């Protein structure tokens, strides 16, 4: 699976590009930086984890072999070697190798293999591409102009060659760049009406576009396990989605904090005074009358 391709897909859809950064921000809200791992380092690694399903840290040690600081390595360039060591791809075909104990590999478990992590949203890739295709089609349609995309047909035997050429030039000039093409046809002594306009590229089914966009959007946020209230979805009913603070609290507990626990494995190698920590969950006291 191309990691470069997964990275480019972030720009294919508004929700798909925004959700991983939003989840990264929620994780950083719970994170307590330390001398061993800064907020910036954790933020970069967390975004890698959301997009690629794994994250990589380089262990910076002192002369005694103690890990003093973690440095983020871009997951898009990291590869696992056959012997279990690691390689980072560099520009111009170069690379940098690392020993196994120099790298901390935080990954989401995949049932098919244990080499790389796998992001959760792969099941929605087709919906993501369909959403992008629908948007591009509608944009090209408007750029082309609603008047183009038809067959201009005439059966007038008195139409001169000069008039025919002028009509053909005018119709050709109405075509948008790289989109629908219009056609001029002259059939002298035809039996139909003198001139007919036959639309073939008209796209007036606005409801169909909205259905495609809404269905694919729902698939995308479902694959990300994102609550619609947190994904910027406009509610279709007057009641909305409910208490946003409660939704945020439940989502953080069920989705974000388990990811925080996966990142706790960095504490296994960090020197005790440089370990990371997370904010304690706020507990709501229940009072009874």
C-alpha positions as a LaTeX table, in Angstrom:
\begin{tabular}{lrrr}
\hline
Residue & $x$ (\AA) & $y$ (\AA) & $z$ (\AA) \\
\hline
Unk1 & 0.00 & 0.00 & 0.00 \\
Unk2 & 1.42 & 3.36 & $-1.05$ \\
Unk3 & 1.93 & 5.68 & 1.90 \\
Unk4 & 2.33 & 8.58 & $-0.49$ \\
Unk5 & $-1.08$ & 7.72 & $-1.93$ \\
Unk6 & $-2.65$ & 7.70 & 1.54 \\
Unk7 & $-1.13$ & 11.11 & 2.25 \\
Unk8 & $-2.48$ & 12.59 & $-0.99$ \\
Unk9 & $-5.97$ & 11.30 & $-0.22$ \\
Unk10 & $-6.12$ & 13.73 & 2.72 \\
Unk11 & $-6.76$ & 16.48 & 0.17 \\
Unk12 & $-9.48$ & 14.59 & $-1.68$ \\
Unk13 & $-12.28$ & 15.35 & 0.77 \\
Unk14 & $-12.91$ & 18.04 & 3.37 \\
Unk15 & $-13.91$ & 15.65 & 6.16 \\
Unk16 & $-11.22$ & 13.09 & 5.44 \\
Unk17 & $-8.55$ & 15.78 & 5.60 \\
Unk18 & $-9.84$ & 17.47 & 8.75 \\
Unk19 & $-10.72$ & 14.50 & 10.97 \\
Unk20 & $-7.18$ & 13.12 & 11.54 \\
Unk21 & $-5.92$ & 16.55 & 12.59 \\
Unk22 & $-8.92$ & 16.97 & 14.88 \\
Unk23 & $-8.20$ & 13.62 & 16.52 \\
Unk24 & $-4.55$ & 14.65 & 16.83 \\
Unk25 & $-5.65$ & 17.83 & 18.59 \\
Unk26 & $-7.83$ & 15.87 & 21.01 \\
Unk27 & $-4.87$ & 13.65 & 21.84 \\
Unk28 & $-2.60$ & 16.66 & 22.41 \\
Unk29 & $-5.22$ & 18.11 & 24.74 \\
Unk30 & $-4.68$ & 15.10 & 27.00 \\
Unk31 & $-0.89$ & 15.05 & 26.61 \\
Unk32 & 1.51 & 16.34 & 29.28 \\
Unk33 & 4.88 & 17.11 & 27.64 \\
Unk34 & 8.15 & 16.18 & 29.27 \\
Unk35 & 11.85 & 16.72 & 28.69 \\
Unk36 & 11.85 & 13.44 & 26.82 \\
Unk37 & 9.03 & 14.23 & 24.39 \\
Unk38 & 7.75 & 17.66 & 23.42 \\
Unk39 & 4.20 & 18.49 & 22.36 \\
Unk40 & 5.42 & 19.08 & 18.82 \\
Unk41 & 7.05 & 15.65 & 18.65 \\
Unk42 & 3.96 & 13.94 & 20.00 \\
Unk43 & 1.71 & 15.94 & 17.66 \\
Unk44 & 3.65 & 14.86 & 14.58 \\
Unk45 & 3.70 & 11.23 & 15.70 \\
Unk46 & $-0.01$ & 11.28 & 16.54 \\
Unk47 & $-0.92$ & 12.62 & 13.09 \\
Unk48 & 1.19 & 9.89 & 11.50 \\
Unk49 & $-0.65$ & 7.33 & 13.59 \\
Unk50 & $-4.06$ & 8.63 & 12.51 \\
Unk51 & $-3.15$ & 8.66 & 8.81 \\
Unk52 & $-0.89$ & 5.61 & 8.45 \\
Unk53 & $-1.73$ & 3.50 & 11.49 \\
Unk54 & 1.75 & 3.74 & 13.00 \\
Unk55 & 4.33 & 6.23 & 14.25 \\
Unk56 & 8.12 & 6.17 & 14.64 \\
Unk57 & 10.38 & 7.73 & 17.28 \\
Unk58 & 14.16 & 7.87 & 17.26 \\
Unk59 & 15.75 & 7.35 & 20.69 \\
Unk60 & 18.41 & 9.97 & 21.43 \\
Unk61 & 20.71 & 8.55 & 24.12 \\
Unk62 & 23.54 & 9.80 & 26.31 \\
Unk63 & 26.95 & 8.19 & 26.79 \\
Unk64 & 25.46 & 5.79 & 29.35 \\
Unk65 & 22.86 & 4.50 & 26.87 \\
Unk66 & 19.95 & 6.20 & 28.63 \\
Unk67 & 17.21 & 7.55 & 26.36 \\
Unk68 & 16.97 & 11.27 & 27.04 \\
Unk69 & 14.75 & 12.46 & 24.21 \\
Unk70 & 12.50 & 11.12 & 21.48 \\
Unk71 & 12.61 & 12.56 & 17.98 \\
Unk72 & 9.86 & 12.09 & 15.44 \\
Unk73 & 10.62 & 10.28 & 12.18 \\
Unk74 & 8.08 & 10.73 & 9.34 \\
Unk75 & 6.14 & 7.49 & 8.93 \\
Unk76 & 5.70 & 8.15 & 5.21 \\
Unk77 & 9.44 & 7.52 & 4.73 \\
Unk78 & 9.97 & 4.69 & 7.24 \\
Unk79 & 10.34 & 1.05 & 6.24 \\
Unk80 & 10.82 & $-2.12$ & 8.29 \\
Unk81 & 13.67 & $-4.30$ & 7.06 \\
Unk82 & 13.61 & $-8.08$ & 6.85 \\
Unk83 & 15.91 & $-8.41$ & 9.88 \\
Unk84 & 13.59 & $-6.24$ & 12.01 \\
Unk85 & 15.73 & $-3.11$ & 11.77 \\
Unk86 & 14.51 & 0.12 & 10.20 \\
Unk87 & 15.29 & 2.26 & 7.17 \\
Unk88 & 14.30 & 5.86 & 6.43 \\
Unk89 & 14.06 & 6.80 & 2.77 \\
Unk90 & 15.79 & 10.05 & 1.83 \\
Unk91 & 15.68 & 12.21 & $-1.33$ \\
Unk92 & 17.66 & 11.19 & $-4.42$ \\
Unk93 & 17.29 & 7.49 & $-3.68$ \\
Unk94 & 19.40 & 7.63 & $-0.51$ \\
Unk95 & 18.46 & 6.07 & 2.83 \\
Unk96 & 19.45 & 5.91 & 6.49 \\
Unk97 & 19.43 & 2.68 & 8.48 \\
Unk98 & 18.64 & 2.31 & 12.18 \\
Unk99 & 19.15 & $-0.53$ & 14.61 \\
Unk100 & 16.12 & $-2.13$ & 16.17 \\
Unk101 & 16.74 & $-0.60$ & 19.61 \\
Unk102 & 17.12 & 2.91 & 18.15 \\
Unk103 & 13.48 & 3.10 & 17.02 \\
Unk104 & 10.18 & 2.95 & 18.88 \\
Unk105 & 7.47 & 1.75 & 16.53 \\
Unk106 & 3.97 & 2.55 & 17.78 \\
Unk107 & 1.48 & 0.71 & 15.59 \\
Unk108 & $-2.13$ & $-0.33$ & 15.47 \\
Unk109 & $-2.39$ & $-4.11$ & 15.30 \\
Unk110 & $-3.49$ & $-5.63$ & 12.01 \\
Unk111 & $-4.87$ & $-9.18$ & 11.88 \\
Unk112 & $-3.23$ & $-9.93$ & 8.51 \\
Unk113 & 0.35 & $-8.87$ & 9.28 \\
Unk114 & 2.48 & $-7.52$ & 12.11 \\
Unk115 & 5.00 & $-5.42$ & 10.19 \\
Unk116 & 3.14 & $-2.14$ & 9.76 \\
Unk117 & 0.08 & $-0.53$ & 11.26 \\
Unk118 & $-3.04$ & $-0.14$ & 9.15 \\
Unk119 & $-5.39$ & 2.88 & 9.36 \\
Unk120 & $-9.04$ & 2.24 & 10.14 \\
Unk121 & $-10.49$ & 4.21 & 7.24 \\
Unk122 & $-9.36$ & 1.88 & 4.43 \\
Unk123 & $-12.87$ & 0.45 & 4.14 \\
Unk124 & $-14.16$ & 3.88 & 3.09 \\
Unk125 & $-11.63$ & 4.56 & 0.32 \\
Unk126 & $-14.16$ & 3.88 & $-2.44$ \\
Unk127 & $-16.66$ & 6.23 & $-0.81$ \\
Unk128 & $-13.91$ & 8.83 & $-0.50$ \\
Unk129 & $-13.01$ & 8.59 & $-4.19$ \\
Unk130 & $-16.68$ & 8.66 & $-5.23$ \\
Unk131 & $-17.20$ & 11.80 & $-3.15$ \\
Unk132 & $-14.24$ & 13.45 & $-4.85$ \\
Unk133 & $-15.41$ & 12.35 & $-8.32$ \\
Unk134 & $-18.90$ & 13.79 & $-7.75$ \\
Unk135 & $-17.42$ & 17.12 & $-6.67$ \\
Unk136 & $-15.06$ & 17.28 & $-9.66$ \\
Unk137 & $-17.86$ & 16.42 & $-12.08$ \\
Unk138 & $-20.11$ & 19.17 & $-10.77$ \\
Unk139 & $-17.26$ & 21.71 & $-10.77$ \\
Unk140 & $-16.34$ & 20.89 & $-14.37$ \\
Unk141 & $-19.99$ & 21.13 & $-15.33$ \\
Unk142 & $-20.25$ & 24.68 & $-14.00$ \\
Unk143 & $-16.89$ & 25.66 & $-15.45$ \\
Unk144 & $-18.03$ & 24.38 & $-18.82$ \\
Unk145 & $-21.29$ & 26.34 & $-18.73$ \\
Unk146 & $-24.84$ & 25.01 & $-18.59$ \\
Unk147 & $-25.41$ & 25.93 & $-22.26$ \\
Unk148 & $-22.83$ & 23.49 & $-23.59$ \\
Unk149 & $-23.08$ & 19.75 & $-24.05$ \\
Unk150 & $-25.70$ & 19.32 & $-26.80$ \\
Unk151 & $-26.27$ & 18.42 & $-30.45$ \\
Unk152 & $-27.28$ & 21.34 & $-32.67$ \\
Unk153 & $-29.27$ & 19.78 & $-35.51$ \\
Unk154 & $-30.75$ & 21.45 & $-38.59$ \\
Unk155 & $-32.33$ & 20.10 & $-41.79$ \\
Unk156 & $-32.68$ & 23.39 & $-43.65$ \\
Unk157 & $-31.66$ & 22.86 & $-47.33$ \\
Unk158 & $-31.26$ & 26.63 & $-47.80$ \\
Unk159 & $-28.51$ & 26.89 & $-45.17$ \\
Unk160 & $-25.43$ & 28.21 & $-46.96$ \\
Unk161 & $-21.97$ & 26.79 & $-46.43$ \\
Unk162 & $-20.83$ & 30.09 & $-44.94$ \\
Unk163 & $-23.68$ & 30.08 & $-42.40$ \\
Unk164 & $-22.94$ & 26.45 & $-41.57$ \\
Unk165 & $-19.29$ & 27.23 & $-40.90$ \\
Unk166 & $-20.20$ & 30.23 & $-38.75$ \\
Unk167 & $-22.57$ & 28.11 & $-36.66$ \\
Unk168 & $-19.96$ & 25.40 & $-36.25$ \\
Unk169 & $-17.36$ & 27.94 & $-35.08$ \\
Unk170 & $-19.75$ & 29.54 & $-32.59$ \\
Unk171 & $-20.71$ & 26.17 & $-31.10$ \\
Unk172 & $-17.10$ & 25.05 & $-30.85$ \\
Unk173 & $-16.23$ & 28.28 & $-29.05$ \\
Unk174 & $-18.84$ & 27.57 & $-26.37$ \\
Unk175 & $-17.04$ & 24.42 & $-25.16$ \\
Unk176 & $-15.35$ & 24.61 & $-21.78$ \\
Unk177 & $-11.75$ & 23.50 & $-21.38$ \\
Unk178 & $-11.50$ & 19.71 & $-21.36$ \\
Unk179 & $-15.16$ & 19.09 & $-20.59$ \\
Unk180 & $-18.38$ & 18.57 & $-22.55$ \\
Unk181 & $-18.16$ & 18.90 & $-26.31$ \\
Unk182 & $-21.02$ & 20.22 & $-28.44$ \\
Unk183 & $-21.78$ & 19.04 & $-31.97$ \\
Unk184 & $-23.23$ & 20.68 & $-35.08$ \\
Unk185 & $-25.08$ & 18.52 & $-37.62$ \\
Unk186 & $-26.71$ & 19.69 & $-40.89$ \\
Unk187 & $-28.96$ & 17.22 & $-42.76$ \\
Unk188 & $-30.61$ & 18.97 & $-45.75$ \\
Unk189 & $-34.24$ & 18.10 & $-46.44$ \\
Unk190 & $-34.62$ & 16.29 & $-43.16$ \\
Unk191 & $-38.12$ & 15.36 & $-42.07$ \\
Unk192 & $-37.93$ & 16.65 & $-38.51$ \\
Unk193 & $-38.30$ & 20.24 & $-37.36$ \\
Unk194 & $-35.87$ & 22.71 & $-38.88$ \\
Unk195 & $-33.77$ & 23.05 & $-35.72$ \\
Unk196 & $-33.62$ & 20.87 & $-32.61$ \\
Unk197 & $-31.64$ & 21.14 & $-29.40$ \\
Unk198 & $-30.96$ & 17.69 & $-27.91$ \\
Unk199 & $-29.26$ & 17.88 & $-24.48$ \\
Unk200 & $-26.79$ & 15.07 & $-23.79$ \\
Unk201 & $-24.52$ & 16.56 & $-21.15$ \\
Unk202 & $-27.02$ & 18.31 & $-18.91$ \\
Unk203 & $-26.66$ & 17.67 & $-15.21$ \\
Unk204 & $-29.73$ & 19.04 & $-13.49$ \\
Unk205 & $-30.18$ & 16.22 & $-10.97$ \\
Unk206 & $-29.14$ & 18.25 & $-7.95$ \\
Unk207 & $-30.81$ & 15.80 & $-5.59$ \\
Unk208 & $-28.71$ & 12.95 & $-6.97$ \\
Unk209 & $-25.50$ & 14.85 & $-6.29$ \\
Unk210 & $-26.59$ & 15.61 & $-2.74$ \\
Unk211 & $-27.43$ & 11.95 & $-2.16$ \\
Unk212 & $-24.01$ & 10.85 & $-3.35$ \\
Unk213 & $-22.26$ & 13.49 & $-1.25$ \\
Unk214 & $-24.25$ & 12.71 & 1.89 \\
Unk215 & $-23.95$ & 8.92 & 1.62 \\
Unk216 & $-20.22$ & 8.99 & 0.97 \\
Unk217 & $-19.70$ & 11.57 & 3.71 \\
Unk218 & $-21.47$ & 9.32 & 6.21 \\
Unk219 & $-19.29$ & 6.39 & 5.16 \\
Unk220 & $-16.15$ & 8.48 & 5.66 \\
Unk221 & $-16.98$ & 9.71 & 9.16 \\
Unk222 & $-18.18$ & 6.21 & 10.11 \\
Unk223 & $-14.84$ & 4.75 & 9.02 \\
Unk224 & $-13.07$ & 7.33 & 11.18 \\
Unk225 & $-15.46$ & 6.50 & 14.05 \\
Unk226 & $-16.13$ & 10.22 & 14.36 \\
Unk227 & $-19.28$ & 11.56 & 15.96 \\
Unk228 & $-21.16$ & 13.81 & 13.50 \\
Unk229 & $-21.38$ & 16.56 & 16.11 \\
Unk230 & $-17.57$ & 16.69 & 16.26 \\
Unk231 & $-17.08$ & 16.33 & 12.50 \\
Unk232 & $-18.63$ & 19.66 & 11.53 \\
Unk233 & $-21.85$ & 18.10 & 10.21 \\
Unk234 & $-24.83$ & 20.46 & 10.13 \\
Unk235 & $-27.77$ & 18.72 & 11.88 \\
Unk236 & $-30.85$ & 18.20 & 9.74 \\
Unk237 & $-33.26$ & 18.51 & 12.66 \\
Unk238 & $-33.97$ & 21.41 & 14.98 \\
Unk239 & $-32.86$ & 19.46 & 18.05 \\
Unk240 & $-29.27$ & 19.14 & 16.88 \\
Unk241 & $-26.96$ & 16.40 & 18.13 \\
Unk242 & $-27.39$ & 16.96 & 21.86 \\
Unk243 & $-24.99$ & 18.13 & 24.56 \\
Unk244 & $-21.66$ & 18.69 & 22.79 \\
Unk245 & $-19.67$ & 18.52 & 26.04 \\
Unk246 & $-21.05$ & 15.08 & 26.87 \\
Unk247 & $-20.40$ & 13.91 & 23.32 \\
Unk248 & $-16.84$ & 15.19 & 23.53 \\
Unk249 & $-16.27$ & 13.49 & 26.88 \\
Unk250 & $-17.58$ & 10.12 & 25.74 \\
Unk251 & $-15.66$ & 10.28 & 22.47 \\
Unk252 & $-12.42$ & 11.18 & 24.23 \\
Unk253 & $-12.84$ & 8.32 & 26.68 \\
Unk254 & $-13.73$ & 5.70 & 24.08 \\
Unk255 & $-11.52$ & 6.73 & 21.16 \\
Unk256 & $-8.68$ & 9.05 & 22.17 \\
Unk257 & $-7.51$ & 7.72 & 25.53 \\
Unk258 & $-7.02$ & 4.16 & 24.22 \\
Unk259 & $-4.67$ & 5.63 & 21.60 \\
Unk260 & $-2.87$ & 7.49 & 24.39 \\
Unk261 & $-2.28$ & 4.15 & 26.10 \\
Unk262 & $-0.59$ & 2.82 & 22.96 \\
Unk263 & 1.85 & 5.74 & 23.06 \\
Unk264 & 2.68 & 4.92 & 26.68 \\
Unk265 & 5.13 & 2.32 & 25.40 \\
Unk266 & 7.67 & 5.13 & 24.98 \\
Unk267 & 7.92 & 5.23 & 28.78 \\
Unk268 & 9.48 & 1.76 & 28.67 \\
Unk269 & 12.68 & 3.27 & 27.26 \\
Unk270 & 12.68 & 6.88 & 28.48 \\
Unk271 & 14.70 & 7.71 & 31.58 \\
Unk272 & 12.34 & 7.91 & 34.59 \\
Unk273 & 12.64 & 11.69 & 34.96 \\
Unk274 & 11.75 & 12.19 & 31.29 \\
Unk275 & 8.67 & 10.01 & 30.93 \\
Unk276 & 5.48 & 11.36 & 29.39 \\
Unk277 & 2.10 & 11.53 & 31.09 \\
Unk278 & $-1.54$ & 12.21 & 30.33 \\
Unk279 & $-4.20$ & 14.26 & 32.03 \\
Unk280 & $-6.41$ & 12.36 & 34.41 \\
Unk281 & $-10.02$ & 11.94 & 33.26 \\
Unk282 & $-12.42$ & 14.31 & 34.94 \\
Unk283 & $-14.99$ & 12.45 & 36.98 \\
Unk284 & $-18.46$ & 13.82 & 37.45 \\
Unk285 & $-19.80$ & 13.41 & 40.96 \\
Unk286 & $-23.35$ & 12.13 & 41.16 \\
Unk287 & $-25.36$ & 13.53 & 44.02 \\
Unk288 & $-28.65$ & 12.16 & 45.26 \\
Unk289 & $-31.31$ & 13.99 & 47.17 \\
\hline
\end{tabular}
